[in-house]
Amino acid sequence: MKLNLTICTLAAAAVLLMAGSCQTKTRLDKVPEPAWYDYEDYFTEKTQIFSYLPIYPQNIVMVGDEIIDFGEWTDFFQDTSIVNRGIMYEGTPHTLYRIDEIAQAAPKKIFVSTGLQDIKRAKEGTANATADTVIANVKEIFRRAHAISPATELYYISILPDRQVSDEGVVAMAKANKHLKDAAEASKVFTFIDITNMEDGSGRMAEEFTYDGRSLNGLGYERVAEKVLSWLSGYTKKHIAADDHQYKEISPAHHNRVSLFNALHTKPYSVMFLGNSITRRGPWEELFPFVRTTNRGIGGDVVKGIYNRLDDVIEANPAAIFLMAGINDLTNPASDVDQVWKDYEKIIQKITKELPSTTLFVQSTLPVTAERDRDNLINPKVVALNKYLEAAAARYGYKYLDIASVLSDENGFLKADYSIDGLHLNADAYFAWSTVLLEKGSLVVMAQKQRAADNLEEEGE
């Protein structure tokens, strides 16, 4: 795999066009591409998207593994200068591979979380040696970042062993944390942020901080945010426990995400993106920086899953909702389009009834590529569901946006050059999608309404 990563590419926020020129920065010998991947398609997808998104000197960059990727940092700290450059399953070679481009932008601060995946995937008997590699790589990450941008403040979030880590791995991670803490104190190049108080007696993250044993839930992210708060401002805790009683019937991973959403402060008059992983992976805050957005996408979510968490959506009372759902239902060979539509219709009915002042945009369900649907069993269902969605727009008073036709080839399949795995989207696809939203989604008008509402609140204080 060869990635076309360039520090010169910028995304103009409103028009999504390439622009800009680079300032001369310190350059070091290029870091070699990582020798291993646990999810190469996702790494490629995310790095390609990141290569188009600008980082500015006023930005605070969160970079690294799943703890960073799944964190809603801008919402936690109510700070739009924070940008998320996390990639699930990333290890230290991947962070090292990416750090130069980030540091070249000379951001105000960089927070790094990396090292868990290296040790977690180490073969039996090699975890201790892998810890040495982690230590060396993390030191090199900060050496390079400091050499490229000496004024950037650098921080390392300690490794938190998840509940899947072996006993050998726990010992190795403790070793890595100790050495990196000592290195931070000795070098003064970076600051060590210690989150080991989130561990239980086994040395792993305590059960209260996760529902799937792997990812942090809302309470877990609250604790991390509290630790990071010493070097950031704006975070105030919303929940001690994140309304866990509501979600006993959903999957543990789904539960993690919903509880995280419940730990975040509600954004008044927000534009909400609601859906599955295709929505979750969209960098909406950076694509539309002029409007206040909220991302409520959950990877793997199905139509019933979205319906089951609508109470939280209603409580947030967004100014607009951009809804996209259905593909995870339709890729199930046993799925019935009529039943999927009936379930989808319940979402529409509840939103339009409970949120009469919210503008609802129902976006067409996206097809998959021809390679992904070799037997042509999925896309005909997508077409049929979209007919239902379009036909019901007038009846329920929502606006139907045909995103599928913009991203499809002449045969109705998702364009092959818009996806790496045949289902999820790359940077070009998100930019094409975003152009439709700019043209037909009334985002500029919504931004104006947000500012007017904010001004009224300020005048009333």
WOLIN-V889854 format. One record per residue. RES is the residue in one small letter. PHI is phi as a letter, one per 40 degrees, with the letter a starting at -180 (NA if undefined). PSI is psi as a letter, one per 30 degrees, with the letter a starting at -180 (* if undefined). D_LAST is the distance of its C-alpha to the last C-alpha in Angstrom with 2 decimals. Layout:
RES_PHI_PSI_D_LAST / RES_PHI_PSI_D_LAST
This chain:
m_NA_k_55.19 / k_b_k_54.15 / l_c_k_50.51 / n_c_i_49.61 / l_c_k_46.81 / t_b_k_45.96 / i_c_f_43.36 / c_c_f_43.48 / t_c_k_42.03 / l_b_k_38.43 / a_b_j_36.55 / a_c_k_34.73 / a_d_e_31.44 / a_c_e_31.38 / v_b_f_35.12 / l_f_h_36.45 / l_b_l_39.25 / m_c_k_41.11 / a_a_l_40.44 / g_g_l_40.36 / s_b_l_42.87 / c_c_k_43.28 / q_c_l_43.20 / t_c_k_46.18 / k_b_l_45.50 / t_c_k_47.76 / r_b_k_49.69 / l_b_l_51.71 / d_d_k_54.47 / k_c_k_53.23 / v_c_k_52.62 / p_c_l_54.95 / e_c_k_53.70 / p_d_k_53.23 / a_c_f_56.44 / w_a_l_54.88 / y_a_k_52.22 / d_c_f_51.18 / y_a_i_49.42 / e_c_e_50.52 / d_d_e_49.27 / y_c_e_45.71 / f_d_e_45.98 / t_c_e_47.31 / e_d_e_44.68 / k_c_e_41.78 / t_c_e_43.30 / q_c_e_43.98 / i_c_e_40.39 / f_c_e_39.17 / s_c_f_41.65 / y_c_f_39.84 / l_c_k_36.29 / p_c_l_35.35 / i_b_k_34.18 / y_b_l_32.56 / p_d_f_32.55 / q_c_f_28.84 / n_c_l_29.43 / i_b_k_29.84 / v_b_k_32.77 / m_b_k_33.61 / v_b_k_37.33 / g_h_b_40.08 / d_c_a_41.06 / e_c_e_39.70 / i_d_e_37.15 / i_c_e_35.45 / d_d_e_36.25 / f_c_f_34.73 / g_c_k_31.61 / e_c_i_28.30 / w_c_e_27.22 / t_d_e_24.49 / d_c_e_22.77 / f_d_e_23.50 / f_c_g_22.02 / q_f_h_19.39 / d_b_j_21.21 / t_c_f_22.77 / s_c_f_25.22 / i_c_k_27.18 / v_b_k_30.21 / n_c_j_32.57 / r_b_h_36.28 / g_c_l_37.66 / i_b_j_40.84 / m_d_k_42.06 / y_g_g_45.50 / e_c_k_45.30 / g_b_a_47.46 / t_c_e_47.78 / p_c_e_50.16 / h_c_e_47.59 / t_c_e_44.75 / l_c_e_47.26 / y_c_f_48.27 / r_c_f_44.71 / i_c_e_43.34 / d_c_e_44.88 / e_c_e_43.08 / i_c_e_39.71 / a_c_e_40.47 / q_d_f_41.73 / a_c_f_38.20 / a_f_h_37.30 / p_c_l_33.99 / k_c_e_31.85 / k_a_l_32.73 / i_b_k_35.05 / f_b_k_35.06 / v_b_k_38.37 / s_b_j_39.57 / t_a_l_43.22 / g_h_f_46.57 / l_d_e_46.41 / q_c_e_48.25 / d_d_e_51.02 / i_c_e_52.06 / k_c_e_51.41 / r_c_f_53.85 / a_c_k_56.46 / k_c_l_59.88 / e_d_k_61.21 / g_g_f_62.38 / t_b_g_60.41 / a_c_e_56.91 / n_c_e_57.59 / a_c_e_58.82 / t_c_e_55.86 / a_d_e_53.56 / d_c_e_55.32 / t_c_e_54.58 / v_d_e_50.89 / i_d_e_50.76 / a_c_e_52.52 / n_c_e_50.37 / v_c_e_47.05 / k_d_e_48.31 / e_c_e_49.35 / i_d_e_45.98 / f_c_e_44.32 / r_c_e_47.23 / r_c_e_46.94 / a_c_e_43.16 / h_c_e_43.37 / a_c_e_46.33 / i_c_e_44.66 / s_b_i_41.24 / p_c_f_41.52 / a_c_f_37.94 / t_c_k_36.51 / e_c_k_35.47 / l_b_k_37.45 / y_b_k_36.94 / y_b_k_39.18 / i_c_k_38.10 / s_d_l_41.12 / i_c_k_43.18 / l_b_j_42.39 / p_c_k_45.54 / d_c_l_44.87 / r_c_g_46.92 / q_c_f_49.52 / v_c_k_50.63 / s_c_l_54.16 / d_c_e_55.06 / e_c_e_56.52 / g_c_e_53.33 / v_d_e_51.23 / v_c_e_53.49 / a_c_e_53.32 / m_c_e_49.53 / a_c_e_49.41 / k_c_e_51.83 / a_c_e_49.76 / n_c_e_46.61 / k_c_e_48.53 / h_c_e_50.09 / l_c_e_46.90 / k_c_e_45.06 / d_c_e_47.96 / a_c_e_47.99 / a_c_e_44.31 / e_c_e_44.88 / a_c_e_48.09 / s_c_e_47.03 / k_g_g_43.47 / v_c_e_43.01 / f_b_l_40.69 / t_b_k_38.69 / f_c_k_39.76 / i_b_j_37.07 / d_c_j_38.86 / i_b_g_37.92 / t_c_f_41.28 / n_c_f_39.65 / m_c_g_38.95 / e_c_l_42.72 / d_c_a_44.75 / g_c_f_48.19 / s_c_f_49.81 / g_g_g_47.84 / r_b_l_46.03 / m_d_k_42.43 / a_c_k_41.94 / e_d_f_42.18 / e_c_f_38.69 / f_c_g_37.30 / t_a_k_39.23 / y_b_f_40.60 / d_b_g_43.24 / g_g_f_44.44 / r_b_e_43.50 / s_b_l_39.86 / l_c_k_36.76 / n_c_a_34.70 / g_d_e_30.98 / l_c_e_31.60 / g_c_e_33.83 / y_c_e_31.25 / e_c_e_28.73 / r_c_e_31.37 / v_c_e_32.12 / a_c_e_28.47 / e_c_e_28.31 / k_c_e_31.38 / v_c_f_30.17 / l_d_f_26.84 / s_d_f_28.68 / w_b_g_28.99 / l_b_l_25.75 / s_b_l_22.08 / g_h_f_19.31 / y_c_k_21.21 / t_b_k_20.02 / k_c_k_22.45 / k_c_e_21.73 / h_b_k_25.15 / i_c_e_28.08 / a_b_k_30.36 / a_c_i_29.42 / d_f_h_30.33 / d_c_f_33.97 / h_c_f_35.44 / q_c_f_34.64 / y_b_h_36.85 / k_c_f_40.28 / e_c_f_42.20 / i_c_l_41.12 / s_c_l_42.70 / p_d_e_41.75 / a_c_e_40.57 / h_c_e_38.45 / h_d_e_37.09 / n_d_e_36.06 / r_c_e_33.98 / v_c_e_32.29 / s_c_e_31.44 / l_c_e_29.98 / f_d_e_27.73 / n_c_f_26.59 / a_c_f_25.74 / l_c_k_23.24 / h_c_k_19.53 / t_c_k_18.88 / k_c_j_17.73 / p_c_k_15.65 / y_f_h_17.77 / s_c_l_20.50 / v_b_j_24.06 / m_c_k_26.31 / f_b_j_29.92 / l_b_k_31.89 / g_i_b_35.53 / n_b_a_38.19 / s_c_f_39.25 / i_c_e_39.42 / t_c_e_35.68 / r_d_e_34.98 / r_c_f_36.90 / g_c_k_35.05 / p_c_i_32.92 / w_c_e_30.27 / e_c_e_27.46 / e_c_f_29.85 / l_c_e_31.43 / f_b_i_28.17 / p_c_f_25.82 / f_c_f_23.94 / v_b_k_22.65 / r_c_j_20.99 / t_b_l_23.97 / t_b_k_24.99 / n_b_j_28.67 / r_b_h_30.07 / g_c_k_33.73 / i_b_k_36.24 / g_d_k_39.72 / g_g_g_42.48 / d_c_k_40.29 / v_b_l_42.06 / v_d_e_40.93 / k_c_e_41.12 / g_c_e_39.15 / i_c_e_36.25 / y_d_e_36.47 / n_c_f_36.45 / r_b_g_33.06 / l_c_f_31.31 / d_d_e_29.38 / d_c_e_27.28 / v_c_e_26.91 / i_c_e_25.79 / e_c_e_23.27 / a_c_f_21.72 / n_f_h_21.39 / p_c_l_21.97 / a_c_e_21.81 / a_a_l_25.45 / i_b_k_28.29 / f_b_j_31.33 / l_b_k_33.99 / m_a_k_37.36 / a_a_l_39.79 / g_h_f_43.42 / i_c_e_45.50 / n_c_f_45.81 / d_c_e_47.09 / l_c_f_49.53 / t_c_f_51.08 / n_c_j_52.40 / p_d_f_55.96 / a_c_f_55.77 / s_c_k_52.66 / d_b_k_52.96 / v_d_e_50.89 / d_c_e_50.73 / q_c_e_49.33 / v_d_e_46.78 / w_c_e_45.63 / k_c_e_45.39 / d_c_e_43.20 / y_c_e_41.08 / e_c_e_40.79 / k_c_e_39.24 / i_c_e_36.35 / i_c_e_35.88 / q_c_e_36.18 / k_c_e_33.62 / i_c_e_30.99 / t_c_f_31.54 / k_c_e_31.53 / e_c_f_28.58 / l_b_i_26.36 / p_c_f_27.20 / s_c_f_24.23 / t_c_k_25.13 / t_c_j_27.58 / l_b_k_30.51 / f_b_j_32.87 / v_c_j_36.09 / q_c_k_37.93 / s_d_k_41.67 / t_c_k_43.17 / l_c_k_44.76 / p_c_l_48.52 / v_b_l_50.24 / t_c_l_52.82 / a_c_e_56.47 / e_c_e_57.42 / r_c_f_55.07 / d_b_h_56.40 / r_d_e_60.10 / d_c_g_61.21 / n_f_h_58.81 / l_b_f_57.47 / i_c_e_53.73 / n_c_e_52.95 / p_d_e_54.60 / k_c_e_52.24 / v_c_e_49.27 / v_c_e_50.52 / a_c_e_50.98 / l_c_e_47.50 / n_c_e_45.93 / k_c_e_47.90 / y_c_e_46.31 / l_c_e_42.80 / e_c_e_43.41 / a_c_f_45.13 / a_c_f_42.40 / a_d_e_39.58 / a_c_e_40.14 / r_c_e_40.61 / y_b_f_37.30 / g_g_g_35.28 / y_c_l_34.45 / k_b_k_35.24 / y_c_k_38.23 / l_b_j_38.47 / d_c_i_41.98 / i_c_e_41.45 / a_d_e_44.89 / s_c_e_46.88 / v_c_e_45.14 / l_b_g_46.06 / s_b_l_49.50 / d_c_a_52.98 / e_c_f_55.53 / n_b_g_56.54 / g_g_g_53.09 / f_c_l_52.76 / l_d_k_49.91 / k_d_k_51.06 / a_c_e_52.79 / d_c_g_51.15 / y_b_g_47.67 / s_a_k_48.22 / i_c_e_49.91 / d_b_g_50.65 / g_g_f_50.94 / l_b_e_47.77 / h_c_l_44.78 / l_b_k_43.56 / n_c_a_43.90 / a_d_e_41.82 / d_d_e_43.56 / a_c_e_42.86 / y_c_e_39.13 / f_c_e_38.96 / a_c_e_40.96 / w_c_e_38.76 / s_c_e_35.58 / t_c_e_37.11 / v_c_e_37.44 / l_c_e_33.80 / l_c_e_32.83 / e_c_e_35.20 / k_b_f_34.64 / g_c_g_31.50 / s_f_h_28.95 / l_c_e_27.08 / v_c_e_26.16 / v_c_e_24.78 / m_c_e_22.76 / a_c_e_21.37 / q_c_e_20.32 / k_c_e_18.64 / q_c_e_16.79 / r_c_e_15.50 / a_c_e_14.60 / a_c_e_12.69 / d_c_e_10.86 / n_c_e_10.08 / l_c_e_8.84 / e_c_e_6.42 / e_c_e_5.31 / e_c_f_5.56 / g_c_f_3.80 / e_c_*_0.00
